[in-house]
Amino acid sequence: MSASTVTVFLVLLIAVAPAGAAPVAPVAPVVPAVPVVTVAPAQDLVQKVLRSLSSIHAQTVTAPGLAFSPSGHAPDLSLMASQLQIPPTPVLRPLDPPTYTQSDLLTDMWEGLQQQQRIVGALSSRLSALRDLSVDLRDLQLQVRAMMPSPGVADQSDESGLLSRIHGDYEAQVAAHLTLTALRDFCQDLHRGLRSLQANPPATG
């Protein structure tokens, strides 16, 4: 193409463009909608775990005074909890964007479930009634992971050391009691957190 032809082409472009018109921005490509993952399967599994805890406690904890009922009077087990070194469960806060987002809540759910599954899994080698619960917690981890924007990082912590701190049946029952009561509270928080996610379902890529 000659220089004169190029000049004529540019003049024609200027002539047909409306006066004062802004430059036309390039059209952005259409991005497919990100699929939304339902929280219903995780919610159903949480309810299953909560319903099972009372009967599991009855099978594993028979020592006097270790009642599973929240209103039941229980001895002060803080010293034994310290000796057994059972970590506290993470706190699941209410959604409060941008301070505490869906991603933050899902991450805390994931980390809390990992922790509880490790503890229950370790205890299940001594208390067989905990084995099905350990499987349910593992499955619940997978449900929560499916809702996370990015895959959770597996925690390599090992709770097998807990067994070395249990020297008798009573200590094993105390460890089960503390774990199951903490898990009940955590699952109740988990239920509330999942319910808040139902109103604003998380999206995954």
VENVEN-V399041 format. One record per residue. N is the residue number from 1. RES is the residue in one small letter. SS is DSSP state (helix for helix, strand for strand, loop for the rest). PSI is psi in whole degrees, -180 to 180 (none if undefined). OMEGA is omega in whole degrees, -180 to 180 (NA if undefined). Layout:
BEGIN
n=N res=RES ss=SS psi=PSI omega=OMEGA
n=N res=RES ss=SS psi=PSI omega=OMEGA
END
This chain:
BEGIN
n=1 res=m ss=loop psi=130 omega=-178
n=2 res=s ss=loop psi=165 omega=-180
n=3 res=a ss=helix psi=-36 omega=-179
n=4 res=s ss=helix psi=-37 omega=179
n=5 res=t ss=helix psi=-40 omega=178
n=6 res=v ss=helix psi=-41 omega=-179
n=7 res=t ss=helix psi=-43 omega=180
n=8 res=v ss=helix psi=-40 omega=-179
n=9 res=f ss=helix psi=-42 omega=180
n=10 res=l ss=helix psi=-38 omega=180
n=11 res=v ss=helix psi=-41 omega=179
n=12 res=l ss=helix psi=-39 omega=178
n=13 res=l ss=helix psi=-42 omega=-179
n=14 res=i ss=helix psi=-35 omega=-177
n=15 res=a ss=helix psi=-38 omega=-176
n=16 res=v ss=helix psi=-17 omega=180
n=17 res=a ss=loop psi=135 omega=179
n=18 res=p ss=loop psi=145 omega=180
n=19 res=a ss=loop psi=133 omega=177
n=20 res=g ss=loop psi=7 omega=-179
n=21 res=a ss=loop psi=140 omega=178
n=22 res=a ss=loop psi=154 omega=178
n=23 res=p ss=loop psi=140 omega=-179
n=24 res=v ss=loop psi=122 omega=-180
n=25 res=a ss=loop psi=148 omega=178
n=26 res=p ss=loop psi=142 omega=-179
n=27 res=v ss=loop psi=126 omega=-180
n=28 res=a ss=loop psi=143 omega=178
n=29 res=p ss=loop psi=146 omega=179
n=30 res=v ss=loop psi=124 omega=-180
n=31 res=v ss=loop psi=126 omega=179
n=32 res=p ss=loop psi=144 omega=179
n=33 res=a ss=loop psi=139 omega=179
n=34 res=v ss=loop psi=130 omega=-178
n=35 res=p ss=loop psi=141 omega=180
n=36 res=v ss=strand psi=130 omega=-178
n=37 res=v ss=loop psi=128 omega=179
n=38 res=t ss=loop psi=146 omega=180
n=39 res=v ss=loop psi=-2 omega=-175
n=40 res=a ss=helix psi=-45 omega=-180
n=41 res=p ss=helix psi=-40 omega=178
n=42 res=a ss=helix psi=-40 omega=179
n=43 res=q ss=helix psi=-42 omega=179
n=44 res=d ss=helix psi=-39 omega=-179
n=45 res=l ss=helix psi=-36 omega=176
n=46 res=v ss=helix psi=-44 omega=179
n=47 res=q ss=helix psi=-38 omega=178
n=48 res=k ss=helix psi=-44 omega=179
n=49 res=v ss=helix psi=-46 omega=-179
n=50 res=l ss=helix psi=-40 omega=-180
n=51 res=r ss=helix psi=-29 omega=-176
n=52 res=s ss=helix psi=-20 omega=-170
n=53 res=l ss=helix psi=-39 omega=-178
n=54 res=s ss=helix psi=-45 omega=-179
n=55 res=s ss=helix psi=-36 omega=177
n=56 res=i ss=helix psi=-41 omega=178
n=57 res=h ss=helix psi=-43 omega=-179
n=58 res=a ss=helix psi=-33 omega=180
n=59 res=q ss=helix psi=-30 omega=-173
n=60 res=t ss=helix psi=-24 omega=-175
n=61 res=v ss=loop psi=109 omega=-180
n=62 res=t ss=loop psi=-2 omega=-179
n=63 res=a ss=loop psi=141 omega=180
n=64 res=p ss=loop psi=142 omega=175
n=65 res=g ss=loop psi=-14 omega=-178
n=66 res=l ss=loop psi=68 omega=-177
n=67 res=a ss=loop psi=143 omega=179
n=68 res=f ss=loop psi=-22 omega=-180
n=69 res=s ss=loop psi=132 omega=180
n=70 res=p ss=loop psi=-28 omega=-179
n=71 res=s ss=loop psi=-8 omega=-178
n=72 res=g ss=loop psi=145 omega=178
n=73 res=h ss=loop psi=128 omega=-179
n=74 res=a ss=loop psi=150 omega=178
n=75 res=p ss=loop psi=160 omega=178
n=76 res=d ss=loop psi=112 omega=-177
n=77 res=l ss=loop psi=15 omega=-176
n=78 res=s ss=helix psi=-38 omega=180
n=79 res=l ss=helix psi=-44 omega=180
n=80 res=m ss=helix psi=-37 omega=178
n=81 res=a ss=helix psi=-39 omega=178
n=82 res=s ss=helix psi=-41 omega=180
n=83 res=q ss=helix psi=-38 omega=179
n=84 res=l ss=helix psi=-19 omega=178
n=85 res=q ss=loop psi=47 omega=175
n=86 res=i ss=loop psi=119 omega=-175
n=87 res=p ss=loop psi=151 omega=176
n=88 res=p ss=loop psi=152 omega=179
n=89 res=t ss=loop psi=150 omega=177
n=90 res=p ss=loop psi=153 omega=178
n=91 res=v ss=loop psi=127 omega=177
n=92 res=l ss=loop psi=109 omega=-177
n=93 res=r ss=loop psi=160 omega=174
n=94 res=p ss=loop psi=149 omega=177
n=95 res=l ss=loop psi=134 omega=180
n=96 res=d ss=strand psi=69 omega=-179
n=97 res=p ss=loop psi=146 omega=-3
n=98 res=p ss=loop psi=5 omega=-178
n=99 res=t ss=loop psi=-43 omega=-179
n=100 res=y ss=strand psi=102 omega=-171
n=101 res=t ss=loop psi=177 omega=174
n=102 res=q ss=helix psi=-42 omega=180
n=103 res=s ss=helix psi=-42 omega=178
n=104 res=d ss=helix psi=-45 omega=-178
n=105 res=l ss=helix psi=-45 omega=-180
n=106 res=l ss=helix psi=-37 omega=178
n=107 res=t ss=helix psi=-43 omega=179
n=108 res=d ss=helix psi=-37 omega=175
n=109 res=m ss=helix psi=-47 omega=-178
n=110 res=w ss=helix psi=-48 omega=-178
n=111 res=e ss=helix psi=-39 omega=179
n=112 res=g ss=helix psi=-40 omega=179
n=113 res=l ss=helix psi=-39 omega=176
n=114 res=q ss=helix psi=-47 omega=-178
n=115 res=q ss=helix psi=-47 omega=-177
n=116 res=q ss=helix psi=-36 omega=179
n=117 res=q ss=helix psi=-37 omega=178
n=118 res=r ss=helix psi=-44 omega=-178
n=119 res=i ss=helix psi=-49 omega=-180
n=120 res=v ss=helix psi=-40 omega=179
n=121 res=g ss=helix psi=-41 omega=178
n=122 res=a ss=helix psi=-45 omega=-179
n=123 res=l ss=helix psi=-28 omega=-177
n=124 res=s ss=helix psi=-20 omega=177
n=125 res=s ss=loop psi=-17 omega=178
n=126 res=r ss=loop psi=-30 omega=-178
n=127 res=l ss=loop psi=100 omega=-171
n=128 res=s ss=helix psi=-22 omega=-180
n=129 res=a ss=helix psi=-11 omega=-179
n=130 res=l ss=helix psi=-4 omega=-172
n=131 res=r ss=helix psi=-45 omega=180
n=132 res=d ss=helix psi=-36 omega=178
n=133 res=l ss=helix psi=-40 omega=178
n=134 res=s ss=helix psi=-40 omega=178
n=135 res=v ss=helix psi=-43 omega=179
n=136 res=d ss=helix psi=-40 omega=179
n=137 res=l ss=helix psi=-37 omega=176
n=138 res=r ss=helix psi=-43 omega=179
n=139 res=d ss=helix psi=-36 omega=179
n=140 res=l ss=helix psi=-36 omega=174
n=141 res=q ss=helix psi=-44 omega=-179
n=142 res=l ss=helix psi=-37 omega=178
n=143 res=q ss=helix psi=-44 omega=-180
n=144 res=v ss=helix psi=-40 omega=180
n=145 res=r ss=helix psi=-35 omega=180
n=146 res=a ss=helix psi=-21 omega=-180
n=147 res=m ss=helix psi=-10 omega=-175
n=148 res=m ss=loop psi=141 omega=178
n=149 res=p ss=loop psi=-34 omega=176
n=150 res=s ss=loop psi=151 omega=-177
n=151 res=p ss=loop psi=138 omega=176
n=152 res=g ss=loop psi=151 omega=179
n=153 res=v ss=loop psi=124 omega=-179
n=154 res=a ss=loop psi=129 omega=177
n=155 res=d ss=loop psi=126 omega=-177
n=156 res=q ss=loop psi=12 omega=179
n=157 res=s ss=loop psi=149 omega=-177
n=158 res=d ss=loop psi=121 omega=-179
n=159 res=e ss=loop psi=8 omega=-179
n=160 res=s ss=loop psi=-23 omega=178
n=161 res=g ss=helix psi=-21 omega=178
n=162 res=l ss=helix psi=-39 omega=-178
n=163 res=l ss=helix psi=-32 omega=180
n=164 res=s ss=helix psi=-16 omega=179
n=165 res=r ss=loop psi=0 omega=178
n=166 res=i ss=loop psi=116 omega=-173
n=167 res=h ss=loop psi=-2 omega=-179
n=168 res=g ss=loop psi=175 omega=-178
n=169 res=d ss=helix psi=-39 omega=-178
n=170 res=y ss=helix psi=-43 omega=178
n=171 res=e ss=helix psi=-37 omega=177
n=172 res=a ss=helix psi=-40 omega=179
n=173 res=q ss=helix psi=-38 omega=177
n=174 res=v ss=helix psi=-43 omega=179
n=175 res=a ss=helix psi=-42 omega=178
n=176 res=a ss=helix psi=-42 omega=180
n=177 res=h ss=helix psi=-48 omega=-179
n=178 res=l ss=helix psi=-40 omega=-179
n=179 res=t ss=helix psi=-46 omega=-177
n=180 res=l ss=helix psi=-37 omega=178
n=181 res=t ss=helix psi=-39 omega=177
n=182 res=a ss=helix psi=-39 omega=179
n=183 res=l ss=helix psi=-37 omega=177
n=184 res=r ss=helix psi=-48 omega=180
n=185 res=d ss=helix psi=-42 omega=-179
n=186 res=f ss=helix psi=-42 omega=-180
n=187 res=c ss=helix psi=-32 omega=175
n=188 res=q ss=helix psi=-41 omega=175
n=189 res=d ss=helix psi=-38 omega=179
n=190 res=l ss=helix psi=-43 omega=178
n=191 res=h ss=helix psi=-45 omega=179
n=192 res=r ss=helix psi=-40 omega=179
n=193 res=g ss=helix psi=-43 omega=178
n=194 res=l ss=helix psi=-35 omega=178
n=195 res=r ss=helix psi=-38 omega=178
n=196 res=s ss=helix psi=-30 omega=177
n=197 res=l ss=helix psi=-24 omega=178
n=198 res=q ss=helix psi=-33 omega=179
n=199 res=a ss=helix psi=-30 omega=179
n=200 res=n ss=loop psi=80 omega=-174
n=201 res=p ss=loop psi=137 omega=176
n=202 res=p ss=loop psi=150 omega=179
n=203 res=a ss=strand psi=145 omega=177
n=204 res=t ss=loop psi=156 omega=-180
n=205 res=g ss=loop psi=none omega=NA
END
